[in-house]
Amino acid sequence: RIRGAVAAVPFDDFHRNSARIIRSSVFGLDENMKVRDQFKFQANNLLITNVDIQSVEPVDQRTRDSLQKSVQLAIEITTNSQEATARHEAERTEQEAKGRLERQKIKDEAEAEKARTELLKLQALSAAVESTGQAKAEAQSRAESQKIEGEAAVEQARLKADAQDIEANSELKRINDARTSELTYIGSTNELEIAKARQMADIETNKFKDMINSLG
């Protein structure tokens, strides 16, 4: 059974699938073309459930030499294929590493540019805040100076009005002492003068107050 099955397939097929060919020749194939699990001898009910293939050696020397060359050639082909695969994988890995390195470099450069842009924005904002603070301080200083000047002008006008009142009162007392007979006439005249002076003082005072209010 085994020899017949082996003789029915080409040498290369047997070399690649020797275990399956031998097992199928012993156990047979089911309706799904799968190797059966057991083989039973009907004569004595001997049941075989497994076949241990220790080695496969051709009897013919030429066949044995051909098999040896085929095995060596298969080993060499497999080795070369593995070396080529490993070399290709190494080249692919190297290219991927270079690509990742280049992408990381571009990413780092982009992050550095972003950080530089943020720094420039902060510097511009700081300069604007500093300039605004200086302008505000200067405006407040000018306002304070104008306020002080206005208050001084109001005080000066008040003192001037007080001085005019004192002067008018002194003149009125002197006239009253000197001219008792003309008290009524002189008193009326002086009252008119005093009223006029006070009105002028009020006008002057109001003028300065309006100026101060307009300055804020």
C-alpha positions, 0 to 999 in steps of 0.5 A, spaced: 500 500 500 505 504 501 509 503 496 504 503 491 501 510 494 509 513 493 510 510 486 503 514 484 506 521 486 512 525 483 518 525 487 517 533 489 510 532 491 512 526 495 518 530 498 514 535 500 508 531 503 511 525 505 508 524 511 501 525 509 502 520 503 504 515 507 498 516 512 493 516 507 496 510 504 495 507 511 489 509 513 485 511 507 481 518 505 474 519 507 469 522 503 471 529 504 478 527 502 481 527 509 486 522 512 482 517 517 483 516 524 484 509 524 485 502 520 482 496 522 484 489 519 478 485 519 481 478 519 484 479 526 480 486 528 487 489 529 486 497 530 491 502 528 490 509 530 497 512 529 503 511 524 510 513 527 514 515 521 522 515 523 525 516 516 524 515 509 530 512 505 530 510 498 532 503 496 535 505 489 542 509 490 541 514 484 534 516 488 537 516 494 543 521 491 537 525 488 533 526 494 540 528 498 541 533 492 533 535 493 534 536 500 540 540 500 537 545 494 531 546 499 535 547 505 539 552 500 533 555 497 530 556 504 536 559 507 536 564 501 529 566 502 530 567 509 536 571 508 532 575 503 526 576 507 530 578 513 534 583 509 528 586 506 525 586 513 531 590 516 531 595 510 523 596 511 525 597 518 530 602 517 526 606 512 520 606 517 525 609 523 528 614 518 521 616 516 519 616 524 525 620 525 524 625 519 516 626 522 519 627 529 524 632 526 518 636 523 514 636 529 519 638 533 521 644 528 513 646 528 513 646 536 519 650 536 516 655 531 509 655 535 513 657 542 517 662 538 510 665 536 507 665 543 513 668 546 513 674 540 505 675 542 507 675 549 512 680 548 508 685 544 502 684 549 507 686 555 510 692 551 502 694 549 501 694 557 507 698 559 505 703 554 498 704 556 500 704 563 505 710 562 500 714 558 495 713 563 500 715 569 501 721 565 494 723 564 493 722 571 499 727 573 496 732 568 489 732 571 492 732 578 496 738 576 490 742 573 486 740 579 491 743 584 492 749 579 484 750 579 484 750 586 489 755 587 486 760 583 479 759 587 483 760 593 486 766 590 479 769 588 476 768 595 482 771 598 482 777 593 474 778 595 475 778 602 481 783 602 476 787 598 471 786 603 476 788 608 478 795 604 471 797 603 469 796 610 475 800 613 473 806 608 466 805 610 468 806 617 472 812 616 467 816 612 462 814 618 467 817 623 469 823 619 462 825 616 456 824 621 452 829 618 452 825 611 451 818 614 445 817 610 447 819 603 454 816 604 451 810 607 447 809 601 453 810 596 457 805 600 452 800 600 451 800 592 459 800 592 459 794 596 454 790 592 457 792 586 464 789 589 461 783 591 457 782 585 464 782 581 467 778 586 462 773 585 462 773 578 470 772 578 469 766 583 464 763 579 468 764 573 474 760 576 469 755 578 466 754 571 473 753 569 475 748 574 469 744 573 470 744 565 477 741 566 474 736 570 
